[in-house]
Amino acid sequence: MSDTTQYFLEQSRLPKQWYNIMADFPEPMAPVLHPGTHQPVAPSDLAPLFPETLIAQEMTTERHVEIPAPVLDVYKMWRPSPLIRARRLEQALDTPARIYFKYEGVSPAGSHKPNTAVAQAYYNAEAGTRRLTTETGAGQWGSSLAFAGSLFGLEVQVFQVKVSYQQKPYRQALMRTYGAECIPSPSNLTNAGRAILAENPDHPGSLGIAISEAVELAAQADDTKYALGSVLNHVMLHQSIIGQEALLQMEMAGDDPDILIGCTGGGSNFAGLVFPFLGQQLRGGRGRRILAVEPAACPTLTQGRFAYDFGDTAHLTPLTKMHTLGSSFTPPGFHAGGLRYHGMGPQVSHALQLGLIEARAYAQTGCFEAAVQFARHEGIVPAPECSHAVKAAIDEALRCKEEGQGQTILFNLSGHGHFDMQAYIDFFDGKLEDREYDAAAAEVALAQLPQLG
């Protein structure tokens, strides 16, 4: 094994296809249901929200989908992203473990989100869409779609969860720089937003509410479509570029991960890294431990129920079977805004139900401690979301030290924290608190799950 720190693929080796885990699951996923009839959705049911090509990708069971040349051309602005061996962190931990991370913070928007934003913007532009509406939590997805929209000539309207809108003003500035409109949610622009504000004018917002607002506006205009940054199958498909590159880069390193780690909110960066490895395993390759790490204040995988639920608070979206805390559940306003979602992506939920992955929940102060430790040795300040993956990687490396095992750990550092420095200020000033999971509120929300008869 070499002493190399960074592993770069030549752009000529950039994968030309996305990978689809649906082809390799040992059991099929439960169908997506129409919210009114509770029957499996047809492509026509999704047409008001998505262009035809994305609907086909949402439903396909083909193992590979070709990446269009214009999308590959944009990817080459920052892809392939580096695989980095965290040698200084290993030394600081005095662990026999080998720690690698795939660094997605090199994208123009600073996270993994452009991998799907560029694809969705391209397909919408090809279909004649004029405007895209979307939601965002921390702002990584909103800024990524704004970036992609600017490249393909699309107007972008972003509903940002109000608490994150207030916490992260520079994300707003980045979206506006790319030409998008950023609106705190809940807002007075939609029926869904007005209904929430009528009950609570100071509502902090949630991703479920912001989704409702974006979907409502998209469904009202023929020239407008909706774009989602996580959860859906076609998003996981586009993110598979991460893991496919990592497979090649681990070969370059002469190593192979025993443990794969990603943070989970809707599941996109986690799936992007681990699904290509998991697919290899399901086709007869070696087994690995796969850890999905979530916030303890919004513990969808570890505390949620596996059931059919709406993806939004106003119940405008189809029903998907997923781990959920209930569509009306509002998580507390912790700093990892991208992980404040009541449900988990159906593919990630299905993988957990099949016993293919493990789930773990962490409180935010411990994650920030791990993020600072990582930054002081590796130089990169993690986004609050992926600080959960950093903590899990450190915990696993310390376990290896205790057990005397030289295992290989690979995690996805899905974005930098340069727009999240107020969270770090709060941490250093002792103002960052561990927010409690409101189990009683989740029970109320779960009692309202749709009854399917």
Disulfide bonds with the S-S distance in Angstrom:
none
